[in-house]
Amino acid sequence: MKWVDVADAQDIEKGKMGLVEVERKKVVIANVEGTFYAFNDRCPHMNASLHSGLQGKIIMCALHFATYDVTTGKKLSDPKELNVPPEIIQTMPANFLQMEAKLAEIRRQIETLDLETYETKVENNRIFVRI
């Protein structure tokens, strides 16, 4: 495994994330209170992109709402169903609701793993990731 220079530390503000490519992998760099963490951009549940959902040190998958701790990579919560108000559900076609119920059943059967994380370091204001 080698260290790869991926970004200038000043480019990723506290509480923000950046998306970089390292060894043909999309990697998210998260700045949590001035410490940088790196993890694979793909959600370990259904392969959705993760780089848009940071809240402090917690990231939420926009596809199924599972949450992860970016400082450890640990899964914090399993996928959740979208909570749609009854008045909106009543306006949806029956075949769409049937399809969504079947998809929800399939999603529940897929195991949600921890994030794939990578070691980081900062030298001379540059962020390095070990892949």
SULQUIJO-V256297 format. One record per residue. RES is the residue in three letters. SS is DSSP state (~ for helix, > for strand, _ for the rest). PHI is phi in whole degrees, -180 to 180 (none if undefined). PSI is psi as a letter, one per 20 degrees, with the letter a starting at -180 (none if undefined). Layout:
res/ss/phi/psi
RES/SS/PHI/PSI
RES/SS/PHI/PSI
//
This chain:
res/ss/phi/psi
MET/_/none/q
LYS/_/-126/q
TRP/>/-84/p
VAL/>/-123/p
ASP/>/-73/p
VAL/>/-119/h
ALA/>/-167/r
ASP/>/-83/p
ALA/~/-60/h
GLN/~/-72/i
ASP/~/-79/i
ILE/_/-119/n
GLU/_/-70/r
LYS/_/-55/p
GLY/_/81/j
LYS/_/-116/r
MET/>/-132/q
GLY/>/-132/q
LEU/>/-108/p
VAL/>/-131/r
GLU/>/-113/p
VAL/>/-132/p
GLU/_/51/l
ARG/_/66/j
LYS/>/-115/q
LYS/>/-83/p
VAL/>/-124/p
VAL/>/-95/p
ILE/>/-108/o
ALA/>/-110/p
ASN/>/-102/o
VAL/>/-111/o
GLU/_/55/k
GLY/_/89/i
THR/>/-108/p
PHE/>/-98/p
TYR/>/-128/q
ALA/>/-128/p
PHE/>/-153/q
ASN/>/-63/p
ASP/_/-71/i
ARG/>/-93/p
CYS/_/-64/p
PRO/_/-76/j
HIS/_/-98/g
MET/_/-135/k
ASN/_/69/j
ALA/_/-75/q
SER/>/-72/q
LEU/_/-110/i
HIS/_/-70/j
SER/_/-112/j
GLY/_/-125/l
LEU/>/-85/p
GLN/>/-137/n
GLY/_/68/c
LYS/_/-101/j
ILE/>/-108/p
ILE/>/-119/q
MET/>/-120/p
CYS/_/-71/p
ALA/_/-71/i
LEU/_/-81/g
HIS/_/-135/j
PHE/_/70/j
ALA/_/-69/q
THR/>/-120/q
TYR/>/-139/q
ASP/>/-92/o
VAL/_/-71/i
THR/_/-79/h
THR/_/-122/h
GLY/_/84/i
LYS/_/-73/q
LYS/>/-70/p
LEU/>/-102/h
SER/>/-148/q
ASP/_/-76/r
PRO/_/-56/q
LYS/_/-122/q
GLU/_/-81/q
LEU/_/-68/p
ASN/_/-93/n
VAL/_/-98/p
PRO/_/-59/q
PRO/~/-54/h
GLU/~/-66/h
ILE/~/-82/g
ILE/~/-58/h
GLN/_/-62/h
THR/_/-91/i
MET/_/-86/q
PRO/_/-62/q
ALA/~/-59/h
ASN/~/-66/h
PHE/~/-66/g
LEU/~/-63/h
GLN/~/-65/g
MET/~/-63/g
GLU/~/-63/h
ALA/~/-63/g
LYS/~/-67/g
LEU/~/-63/h
ALA/~/-63/h
GLU/~/-63/g
ILE/~/-65/g
ARG/~/-60/h
ARG/~/-65/h
GLN/~/-84/i
ILE/_/-89/p
GLU/_/-68/p
THR/_/-99/o
LEU/_/-98/r
ASP/_/-73/r
LEU/_/-68/q
GLU/_/-83/o
THR/>/-109/r
TYR/>/-133/q
GLU/>/-70/q
THR/>/-128/q
LYS/>/-153/q
VAL/>/-122/p
GLU/>/-135/p
ASN/_/51/l
ASN/_/67/j
ARG/>/-110/q
ILE/>/-93/p
PHE/>/-118/q
VAL/>/-124/p
ARG/>/-102/o
ILE/_/-107/none
//
